[in-house]
Amino acid sequence: MDRRNFIQNTTVGTAGMLTAFSFPVFGRNQQQKLKIGLIGAGWYGMVITKAALETGDVEVVAVCDVDSEHLNNSATEIEKLQGTRPVVFADYRELLDVKGLQAVFIGTPPQWHALQFIAACEKGLHIYCEKPLSYDVEEGKAMMAAAKKAGNIVQIGFQRRQSNAFKKAKELIQTGTLGKVYEIGVQIHYNPVLADTTIQNPPASLDWETWCGPAPKLDYRPNIGHKAWRLEKEYGNGHLVDWGIHNIDAVRKIMDFGMPNSFYTTGGMNVLDGKITTPDTLRAVMNFEQCPVIWQHRLWGTGDLNTQFNNGIFFYGENATLFASDNKLVLTKNGRNPQEVTDIPSPKMQENHVAGFVNAVKTGNRNLLSCLPEDAFLSTATVQLAMISYYTGSVVKWDAKKETIVDNEAALKLLARPYRKGYNRPKS
């Protein structure tokens, strides 16, 4: 059996097959470095890997990618950074079997997260996985179960939890500066740079069949390939899921919210029809128990008249309105008071987020982690359910205790996407 058929026909084990592992703990005064493997050696896979190397506490021993050009270029760059060349693989299962491997970084597109994450849990490996946690809700539940069963250390890539501005926003809200918060608005407006939409042969270096994985295999076009998949429905699921998820996660973290109990999303394709397959205009009302959160985006036009507000969160309180972005707060108190603008730099958010994971693994201290899979699931499922509301054109109600949609059969069917022939869905 050739490699491609092996990948497609081998069943990835489910959470029910997992066993508990005993994980090594490293003293900070030891010279031993954490041996990590990278799955997905493209742009962001290398961002998180270089952040790990900056700690001085890791050695990248293996790299996997289905694009041979990415694979070799990344291995060469890593060799220059650490002095040794990692072994390279096209099949992530071979990487997971590397002797002495202790942790993996998962930097692949979302359709691959669940299978690779659960397989790593079965091997007893610690995991840093990029956001979103999963492509669909049921995958996320299976991943949580797998990590709980394995008992490994897991960090999900919500690096904006390291934002000093968001931490200050939380302090202002908790100390009563805004009074009661009645509504929250979240938005990210921008004009994407779009790639060629014509159907063509994939690059010779790219195994497109395997890149698509369990997701539908679409005809290759540069606008759904490397870095461009984020606005493609079958791979990235659109702007809210890909980028907006950071600010939705920030809202949840700042306000100590769980998940909304209902969603209603409207929008459509105003300008970019035929260029992307997810809405270029979207408005989602997410009704949390405490107050509604309203998301909006436009992938066209100029955004707000004051473009500093194009990306961020508005907290509307009884005494004041607070705008928060990665590095800035704008506080407007009731009355004729001037706005208070405060720049709050948050250097090295990604580096600090990854360092927390590395230190947690080396010390065995889970308190160093800022985003566990259970919390990542809440943020990921929130944006996924908002998109389910859009796709069905209906109100979606979420039962938090049962972790499912109620009274909406059309929406319920979208909690789990069918896998492509040759791939087996993990069971939650």
NUTIDO-786316 format. One line per field, with one value per residue (C-alpha): residue in three letters; x negated, y negated, z negated. Coordinates in pm, whole numbers. Layout:
<nodes>
r: ala|...
X: X|...
Y: Y|...
Z: Z|...
</nodes>
This chain:
<nodes>
r: met|asp|arg|arg|asn|phe|ile|gln|asn|thr|thr|val|gly|thr|ala|gly|met|leu|thr|ala|phe|ser|phe|pro|val|phe|gly|arg|asn|gln|gln|gln|lys|leu|lys|ile|gly|leu|ile|gly|ala|gly|trp|tyr|gly|met|val|ile|thr|lys|ala|ala|leu|glu|thr|gly|asp|val|glu|val|val|ala|val|cys|asp|val|asp|ser|glu|his|leu|asn|asn|ser|ala|thr|glu|ile|glu|lys|leu|gln|gly|thr|arg|pro|val|val|phe|ala|asp|tyr|arg|glu|leu|leu|asp|val|lys|gly|leu|gln|ala|val|phe|ile|gly|thr|pro|pro|gln|trp|his|ala|leu|gln|phe|ile|ala|ala|cys|glu|lys|gly|leu|his|ile|tyr|cys|glu|lys|pro|leu|ser|tyr|asp|val|glu|glu|gly|lys|ala|met|met|ala|ala|ala|lys|lys|ala|gly|asn|ile|val|gln|ile|gly|phe|gln|arg|arg|gln|ser|asn|ala|phe|lys|lys|ala|lys|glu|leu|ile|gln|thr|gly|thr|leu|gly|lys|val|tyr|glu|ile|gly|val|gln|ile|his|tyr|asn|pro|val|leu|ala|asp|thr|thr|ile|gln|asn|pro|pro|ala|ser|leu|asp|trp|glu|thr|trp|cys|gly|pro|ala|pro|lys|leu|asp|tyr|arg|pro|asn|ile|gly|his|lys|ala|trp|arg|leu|glu|lys|glu|tyr|gly|asn|gly|his|leu|val|asp|trp|gly|ile|his|asn|ile|asp|ala|val|arg|lys|ile|met|asp|phe|gly|met|pro|asn|ser|phe|tyr|thr|thr|gly|gly|met|asn|val|leu|asp|gly|lys|ile|thr|thr|pro|asp|thr|leu|arg|ala|val|met|asn|phe|glu|gln|cys|pro|val|ile|trp|gln|his|arg|leu|trp|gly|thr|gly|asp|leu|asn|thr|gln|phe|asn|asn|gly|ile|phe|phe|tyr|gly|glu|asn|ala|thr|leu|phe|ala|ser|asp|asn|lys|leu|val|leu|thr|lys|asn|gly|arg|asn|pro|gln|glu|val|thr|asp|ile|pro|ser|pro|lys|met|gln|glu|asn|his|val|ala|gly|phe|val|asn|ala|val|lys|thr|gly|asn|arg|asn|leu|leu|ser|cys|leu|pro|glu|asp|ala|phe|leu|ser|thr|ala|thr|val|gln|leu|ala|met|ile|ser|tyr|tyr|thr|gly|ser|val|val|lys|trp|asp|ala|lys|lys|glu|thr|ile|val|asp|asn|glu|ala|ala|leu|lys|leu|leu|ala|arg|pro|tyr|arg|lys|gly|tyr|asn|arg|pro|lys|ser
X: 0|-141|-174|136|361|212|302|658|737|578|832|730|806|1087|1098|1231|907|688|492|336|-32|-303|-467|-821|-880|-1194|-1367|-1435|-1798|-1860|-2028|-1792|-1583|-1225|-1216|-936|-798|-621|-319|-242|-556|-399|-377|-219|-364|-704|-586|-506|-816|-1050|-873|-952|-1316|-1343|-1295|-1623|-1454|-1351|-1502|-1300|-1378|-1120|-910|-616|-443|-262|-440|-800|-913|-772|-917|-1273|-1279|-1153|-1399|-1681|-1565|-1535|-1884|-2022|-1848|-1938|-2246|-2096|-1866|-1536|-1431|-1155|-834|-541|-323|-249|-209|-574|-666|-461|-672|-1006|-1203|-1235|-969|-795|-565|-415|-313|-11|-10|206|538|842|971|668|662|886|715|363|445|610|332|76|278|270|-109|-138|-265|-212|-42|-43|235|330|679|957|959|1144|1334|1670|1830|1832|1461|1395|1581|1376|1053|1147|1223|893|687|876|815|447|373|119|35|222|222|445|314|522|214|416|484|139|263|192|473|727|600|645|993|1087|959|1161|1479|1430|1366|1688|1556|1818|2095|2313|2222|2543|2407|2077|1985|1701|1572|1285|1316|1047|990|829|565|713|526|606|944|883|875|524|284|143|-228|-444|-567|-216|-25|317|504|354|369|750|758|1103|1257|1412|1150|1203|1031|706|699|441|718|786|425|146|242|550|778|911|1205|1291|1595|1466|1128|1125|1501|1464|1353|1544|1408|1055|980|1284|1248|961|1181|1474|1232|1111|1471|1524|1198|1257|1620|1589|1857|1936|2122|2425|2764|2883|2752|2892|2663|2731|2513|2408|2183|2195|1865|1650|1891|1696|1371|1440|1703|1782|1974|1793|2054|2176|2369|2408|2605|2476|2697|2494|2684|2527|2570|2568|2245|2285|2023|1989|1743|1708|1436|1478|1501|1321|1462|1528|1477|1213|1015|859|1190|1183|1045|1155|1423|1676|1805|2118|2174|2419|2144|1897|1806|1472|1304|1028|787|459|257|502|790|1031|1254|1549|1736|2093|2139|1915|1590|1313|1203|918|686|423|162|77|-185|-179|-511|-569|-217|-285|-626|-493|-202|-431|-679|-399|-339|-709|-752|-438|-571|-918|-793|-467|-289|42|102|-140|109|350|584|685|879|1202|1189|1081|1384|1620|1474|1448|1799|1936|1816|1902|2261|2288|2193|2442|2709|2594|2591|2939|3090|3236|3212|2982|3040|2759|2815|2493|2568|2634|2374|2603|2845|3213|3532|3355|3294|3126|2876|2820|2696|2415|2255|2052|1939|1922|1564|1438|1419|1114|1117|1291|1439|1327|1606|1676
Y: 0|-340|-627|-812|-508|-432|-780|-756|-404|-391|-466|-730|-593|-740|-871|-535|-368|-604|-508|-723|-804|-900|-1215|-1323|-1639|-1839|-2058|-2410|-2379|-2079|-2108|-1861|-2019|-1935|-1734|-1857|-1775|-2016|-1901|-2161|-2353|-2645|-3008|-2982|-2646|-2812|-3115|-2900|-2684|-2982|-3114|-2784|-2799|-3146|-2991|-2804|-2502|-2300|-2103|-2045|-1685|-1623|-1814|-1698|-1860|-1744|-2012|-1903|-2260|-2382|-2078|-2121|-2500|-2480|-2206|-2421|-2726|-2526|-2384|-2738|-2838|-2539|-2389|-2047|-1940|-1775|-1458|-1519|-1329|-1360|-1140|-1277|-924|-857|-1175|-1064|-746|-927|-787|-1032|-1273|-1448|-1713|-1821|-2153|-2128|-2409|-2249|-2385|-2311|-2008|-1812|-1922|-1653|-1353|-1472|-1590|-1263|-1056|-1257|-1197|-823|-841|-1012|-1341|-1693|-1922|-2284|-2316|-2620|-2764|-2697|-2382|-2188|-2230|-2127|-2102|-1723|-1704|-1949|-1729|-1426|-1622|-1729|-1368|-1251|-1502|-1426|-1054|-1097|-1348|-1529|-1898|-2088|-2451|-2591|-2887|-3176|-3395|-3714|-3600|-3751|-4101|-4355|-4573|-4293|-4225|-4593|-4591|-4304|-4501|-4811|-4609|-4412|-4727|-4887|-5165|-5087|-4987|-4705|-4599|-4569|-4490|-4403|-4470|-4292|-4364|-4318|-4498|-4463|-4414|-4075|-4031|-3755|-3497|-3361|-3181|-2983|-2605|-2473|-2197|-2218|-2294|-1990|-1997|-1978|-1656|-1818|-1493|-1461|-1835|-1821|-1526|-1439|-1757|-1763|-1760|-2072|-2149|-2325|-2702|-2936|-3115|-2801|-2680|-2780|-3077|-3141|-2868|-3083|-3228|-2893|-2730|-2372|-2444|-2768|-2837|-3212|-3531|-3492|-3141|-3216|-3564|-3685|-3390|-3573|-3863|-3638|-3443|-3771|-3866|-3533|-3567|-3928|-3874|-3518|-3402|-3042|-2993|-3172|-3006|-3124|-3262|-3448|-3534|-3723|-3840|-3745|-3813|-4178|-4232|-3916|-3667|-3418|-3504|-3355|-3106|-3251|-3573|-3901|-4073|-3922|-4015|-3759|-3807|-3573|-3577|-3497|-3470|-3795|-4011|-3990|-3996|-4128|-4042|-4218|-4220|-4370|-4243|-4545|-4922|-5141|-5012|-5273|-5645|-5618|-5316|-5261|-5091|-4849|-4566|-4536|-4507|-4763|-4716|-4927|-4993|-5205|-5451|-5432|-5269|-5092|-4998|-4738|-4609|-4416|-4720|-5002|-5108|-5394|-5486|-5722|-5808|-5935|-6308|-6552|-6391|-6353|-6009|-5858|-5683|-5454|-5267|-4942|-4750|-4373|-4265|-3902|-3773|-3464|-3405|-3433|-3202|-2933|-2982|-2915|-2580|-2488|-2579|-2390|-2075|-2110|-2175|-1982|-2299|-2333|-2671|-2813|-2737|-3010|-2814|-2457|-2252|-2274|-2654|-2657|-2442|-2707|-2981|-2757|-2617|-2970|-3089|-2756|-2778|-3136|-3013|-2726|-2989|-3170|-2854|-2748|-3098|-3017|-3080|-2823|-2732|-2568|-2345|-2379|-2083|-1844|-2016|-2010|-2212|-2184|-2226|-2268|-1954|-2136|-2302|-1980|-1806|-2061|-1982|-1710|-1723|-1388|-1280|-1207|-840|-673|-878|-786|-1047|-1030|-962|-1188
Z: 0|97|-150|-30|-61|-399|-522|-393|-503|-844|-1117|-1364|-1710|-1913|-2264|-2385|-2286|-2485|-2793|-3060|-3031|-3274|-3142|-3226|-3428|-3368|-3620|-3498|-3604|-3382|-3044|-2882|-2608|-2525|-2203|-1981|-1640|-1405|-1202|-935|-843|-660|-766|-1108|-1193|-1168|-1369|-1672|-1622|-1617|-1928|-2099|-1991|-2143|-2487|-2450|-2608|-2302|-2020|-1704|-1617|-1345|-1091|-880|-585|-271|-68|-8|58|-275|-444|-321|-354|-712|-805|-668|-860|-1183|-1128|-1102|-1424|-1642|-1476|-1403|-1122|-1213|-1036|-782|-703|-466|-692|-1040|-1177|-1109|-1297|-1599|-1617|-1640|-1933|-2221|-2091|-2382|-2232|-1902|-1754|-1523|-1265|-995|-861|-1082|-888|-1013|-1378|-1527|-1367|-1439|-1791|-1895|-1739|-1940|-2258|-2188|-2163|-2501|-2362|-2492|-2238|-2129|-1871|-1669|-1683|-1610|-1819|-1548|-1223|-1371|-1714|-1749|-1662|-1945|-2192|-2082|-2125|-2478|-2566|-2419|-2616|-2937|-2890|-2810|-3085|-2868|-2879|-2606|-2503|-2228|-2026|-2156|-2200|-2242|-2597|-2654|-2560|-2835|-2700|-2740|-3092|-3179|-3025|-3255|-3555|-3461|-3420|-3741|-3946|-3822|-3598|-3334|-3571|-3445|-3090|-2888|-2542|-2375|-2012|-1834|-1486|-1246|-914|-650|-279|-211|56|269|474|820|835|1157|1133|1204|1118|765|731|801|442|290|223|263|202|-146|-219|-187|-427|-566|-420|-73|199|410|737|657|689|535|341|132|100|-136|-361|-143|-282|-567|-369|-205|-366|-353|-511|-710|-747|-710|-880|-1207|-1268|-1154|-1289|-1477|-1713|-1884|-1990|-2081|-2299|-2451|-2537|-2709|-2902|-3006|-3109|-3244|-3001|-2914|-2585|-2439|-2470|-2128|-1799|-1503|-1214|-892|-607|-260|32|135|312|320|475|687|506|162|39|-304|-367|-308|-527|-854|-1166|-1442|-1763|-2033|-2339|-2647|-2975|-3100|-2788|-2408|-2207|-1852|-1591|-1258|-973|-627|-397|-169|-194|-444|-770|-1040|-988|-1261|-1147|-1491|-1574|-1279|-1493|-1852|-2119|-2249|-2603|-2649|-3018|-3215|-3316|-3027|-2697|-2664|-2337|-2362|-2101|-2124|-2228|-2302|-2528|-2459|-2756|-2710|-3030|-3033|-2996|-2817|-2921|-2664|-2553|-2749|-2502|-2650|-2448|-2624|-2423|-2441|-2292|-2207|-2270|-2058|-2211|-2566|-2488|-2352|-2636|-2884|-2716|-2710|-3076|-3172|-3008|-3157|-3510|-3508|-3623|-3436|-3599|-3341|-3064|-2956|-2727|-2800|-2541|-2744|-2733|-2369|-2290|-2431|-2210|-1904|-1936|-1983|-1642|-1478|-1603|-1481|-1134|-1158|-1219|-905|-689|-804|-815|-1154|-1526|-1684|-2049|-2248|-2550|-2752|-2979|-2691|-2467|-2167|-1954|-2044|-1839|-1504|-1299|-1009|-1242|-1440|-1125|-1092|-1427|-1257|-896|-712|-651|-304|-202|-353|-675|-998|-1230|-1593|-1839|-2132
</nodes>
